[in-house]
C-alpha cells in the first residue's frame, strides 16, 4: 500500500464541498435526541456545553490538518503505515474500518427505530434496513464524487426542515433557560462529552484529504462546516429547553420530533410523519460517507476490490438487523460506540500528531 494517494483528476473535488460533507456527516439521526441527552448532564446550561464542544472540535481539526500537511497527499490508512510499519499498521487500520462499519450500522438501526416508533410500529426491521442499504450501496458504487454529490443534495433538500423550528420558538418559555451558569464545571464537561458522539464526522478529512483540490483551504472549510453544525445543535438545544418543562424533556426520547407535533398545516394532521420521512435525506449522506470510508479502507489496506467490499459489508450490516430487537440493547451498543468514538476521534489524533511530528523531525535530522 502506498502512503500517498494519487487519485485521478476526475475524482478530485473543490475544497468548499468539505464544508457540506462535514456538516451532513455531523448532522444525522442523533440530533433528534441530542437536547435530552445533554440536558440530563448539564441541565439548563446544556446549550453552553454544545458551544464549548466546538472549541474542542476546532482544536482536534487543527491537529488533523497539521498531520495531513506533513505528507504530500496521504490519508489516515497511509499515515498509519508510515508510522507503524506494514504489518502493525493493519491493526490500527482494521480498527477504523470496523469502527465505520459499526457506525453505519448504528445510524441505520436508530433511524429504523425512529420510523417504527413514529410511523410504522409493525414494520420489520430487516425490510427497512434492506431498502436503506440498497440506496447506500447504489450511492457508494458511484464513487467518491457521487457520495459528495449526495451529501450536498441531501443538505439542500432537507434544509427546509430547519425553518420548521420557528413555531416551537414562539411557544418557548425563556425562564426555562434562567439563571445561566448554574451547572458545575464537571456537569458542563460531561455535557461536552455527551455531545461528542453527535458531532463526530469531521475526522473524515483524514480520508478525504487526497481528493481535495485546494488542500490549503481544507482547514477553513472544515471549521466552517463544524461551526454550522454546532450552531444548529445549539439552537435546537435552546429551543428544546425553552419548549419543554424539565421533567418532560428528560422523558422525551426525541424532543426535536416531538416539537413538530404542534405544527399545523392544512390537510395534514401529523406533520411529524413528514419530518421522519424526510429525515431519510439527512441520514442517507451520513451512511454513504461513513460506508465509503470503511470500504475504501478495505481496498487500501487489504488490497481487495472496493466493489467486493461494498457488497460483503452491506450484507454483513443487513444481517446485523436480525440480531438486535430490543431498544435497551441498541442503547447499550450506541453508548459503547460513543465511548470508542471519543477515543478514536478526539484523543487518538493528539497521540498520532506527536508520532508524526517526531518521525518528521527524525527524517529531517538524518537527512541533514
N, C-alpha and C positions, 0 to 999 in steps of 0.2 A: 504494500500500500504506500502510495506517495504521500509525503507530508503536506505538500502544497497541492491544491486542486486547481486545474486549468480547464474550466468549463468552456464549451463552445460559446462564441459570441452571441448566438441566437438564444442562449439560455440566460443571459445576463439581464438584469432589470435595474431601473433607476433607483437611486438611493432613497428618494422621498417615499417610495412604496413601503419602506421599512416601517414608517410611521403607522400605516394602515395595518400591516401584518402584526406588529406588536400590540396594537390596540385590540384587534379582533382576537388575538391569541389570549389576551388577558381577560377580555370580556366574554365570558361564557355562561354556563349554567349556574356557576357559583354566585353570581351577582344577585340572583333571586332570593337567596337565603343569607347573604353576607351581613346585612344590618343586624339581624338577630344574633348571629354568632359573635360579632364584635361587641354588641350591646351587653351580652351576658358576661363579658370580661371587663369592659371599660365603662359600662353604664352610659350616662348621657354624654360623656366625653368620647364616645366611640368614634365620632367623626374626626376628632383630633388624631386618634390613633391611625386612621386611614391616611391623613395628610403626612404624618410622621413616617409612615411606611414608604412614601415616595422618596424621602431623604435616603433611606436605606437602599432602595432600588437604584437610585441615581448613583450612589457610591459603587454598588456592585456592577452596574453597567459600565462605569468608568474603568473599573478593573478589567472587565472583559474586553473592552476596546483596546486597552493598553496591551493586553495579552495578544490580541489579534494583530496589532500594529508591529509586533516583534517579527512576524512572519510576512512573507510576500502575499500568499493567498491560501492560508491554511484554515481548516475547520477544526472543531473540537477533537474529532477522531484522529486527525493527522497530528495535532499537538500532543495528544496522549502518546502516540507512537514515538514522537521526537523526545519526549521527556522520560518515558518509562521503558522504551525499547519495544521490539517487535512482538514479543510474547506476553510480557506483563501488561502491556497496554490493552491487550484484548480483554482483560478482566474489567478494566475501567470502562472501556467502550461497550462491552456487553451489558454492564450495569446501566448505562444511559439508554441503550436500546430497549432493554427490559422496562426501564422507567417510563419511556414514552409509550410503549405498548400498553402498560397498565394504566397510564394516564388517559389514553384514548378510551380504554375500556370503562374507566370510572366515569368519564364525561358522558359517554353513551348511556350507561346504566342510570345515572342520575337524571338525565333527560327523559328516558323511558319511564322512570318512576314519576316524574312530573306529569307526563301525559296520562299515565294511569290514574293518578290522584285527581286530576282536574277534568279530564275529558272522557277517557275510555277505561273504566275500572277493571273490566274483564278482558282487556286486550292482552294477548300473550306476549311476554317479554321477547321471546326469540323472534317473533314475527316483525315487530317494530325494529328491533336490533338489526335484523336482516335487511330491511329496507334502507335504514340509515347507512349500514356498512356498504351496501350496493352503491349508494351515492358517493360515499367516501372513496371507495376503490375506483370508481369511474373518474373522479376528480384527480386522484393521485397518479393514476396511469397516464394522465396527460402531461405529467412532468411539473417541474417547479414553477414555470411561468403560468400554467393553468391554476395551480394551487394559489399562487399570488393573486391571480385574477379573481378567484373565488373569495379570497379574504377581502378584496376591495369591493366587489359587488355585494357580498354579504353585509358589509358595513353600510353601504349606501341604501340597500333595500330595506334594512331593518332600522334605519335611523329614525324613522317617524315614531317608533315606539317610545323613544326618549321624551318626545314632546307630550306624550300622554300623561306624564307625571305632573302636568300643570294643574289638573283637577285635584289630586291629593294635596298639592301645595296650598290650595285655597281653604282646605279643611284642617290645616295644621294648627296646633296649639304651641306657640313659641315658648310657653312656660315649661314645656317638657324638656327643653334644652338648657334651662337655667337652674341653678347657677353653673357657670363654666368652671372647669378645672377642679372638680371635687374628687376626682379619682386619684388614687395614689400612683406614683411612678411605675410601680410594679404592675398595676392593673392596666395602665396605658401601654406598657411594653408587651403585656400579654395580648392586648388588642392588636398591636402591630404584628405579633407572631401569628395570631389567628387570621389576620388579613393576608399574610404571605402566600397562602395556598391559592387565594383568589387572584393574586396579581402575578403569578408565575406566567411565563411565556416570553418575557424579554430575553431570556437566555438563548433563545433561538438565533440570536445574532451570531452565536458561536458556530452555528451550522450554515447560516445563510451568507456569511461574510464573503466567501469566494464568488458568489453570484451577483454581488452588488457592483455596479459600475463605478460610481464615485465613492470610493471607500473612505475618503477623508471626511465625508459628511455623515457617516453612519452614527456617530455619537449624537449629533444634533437631532437627527430624526428619531433615533431610539428614545431619547429623553422626551421629545415631543409626544411620541406615542404613549409612553408610560404616564406622562403628565395628564393627557386627555383621559386615560383610563382611571387614574386616581381621582381626577376632578369629578368624573361620572360617579364613581363609588362614593365619594364624599357627599355629593348632592343627594344620592339615593339614601344614604345613611341618615343624613339630617332630616329629610322628609319622612322617613320611616319612624324616627324617634319622635318627631313632632306630630305625626298622624296617629300612632298607636299609644295606648297607655302602657305603662311599664310592664304590667302583668301580661297584657295582650301581646306585646312584642316578643316576650320570652316564650310564649306558647305558639306563636305563628311561625311555621316552618319556612314558608316562602312569603315574607312580608311584601315584597315588591309585587308579586302576582295578586296578593290579597287586596292591595290598594286599588288595583284595576277594577275591583268589583263595583266601585261607586261610579264608574264611568257610565254614562247613559247616552246611547246612540240610537236614533230612530231605527226601528225594525230589528234591533239587535239587543237581546235581553242580557246576554252574558258575554261581555267584552273580553273577559279573561280567556275565553276559549280561543279568540283570535290571537291574543298575546302569546299563549302557549304554542299555538300552531306556528306563528311567525318566529318563535324562539328557535326553531329549527334552522333558520337562516343565520342565527347567531352562533349556534354550536357547530354547524357544518364546517365553516372555516377553521374552527378550533380543532376538530378531529382530523381534518385534512392535513393541516400543517404539522401537527404532532405525529400523525401516522407517517407522513412523508419523512420526518426526521428519523423515525425508527427504521423504516425500510431503506432509507439512504445509508444508514449506519450498517445494516446487514450487507449491503453491496460493498461499502468501503472496507469494512473490517474483515469480512469472511469471503469476499470475492464471489458472492452469489448474485445471480441476476436479480435486479430490483423488482422485476415483474413477478418472479417466483416468490420473492419475499413478501410482496403485496398480497398475493393470493393466499399464501400459507398463514401469514399473520392475521389476515382478515378472517380466515376460518377459525383460527385459534381464539380470536376475540368473540366471534359469534358463538363458538362452543361454550365460552365463559358465561353466556346468558342463561345457560341451563343450571349453572352451579349455585347462584345466589337468588333466593326468592323471598328473603326477609329484609326489611328495612334496617333493622339493627345490625345485621351482618354487613350491609352496604355502608352504613355509617362508620362501622369499625374499620373497614377497608379504606374508606376515604380519609379517616383520621390518621391511620398509619401511613398512607401515601403522603399526606400533608407534612408529616414529620420528615419523611425521606426527601421530599421536595425542598424543604427548608435547608437540609444539609447539602443537597446537590446543587441547588440554585443560589443560595445565599452564603453558605460557609465555604464550600469546596473551592469556588473561584478565587478566594483570598489565598488559599494554600497553593493553588495552581499558579497564581500570579507570582508568588515568591519563587517557585521552582523554575518557571520560565525565565524570570529575570536573572536568577543565579546561573542558569545554563548559558544565557546570552552573554553575561559578563565573563564567564569562564571561556567561551569561544573567542571573545574579543581579546582576553588576556593571552590566550595561547597563540592567536594569530599575530599579535604584536611582539 
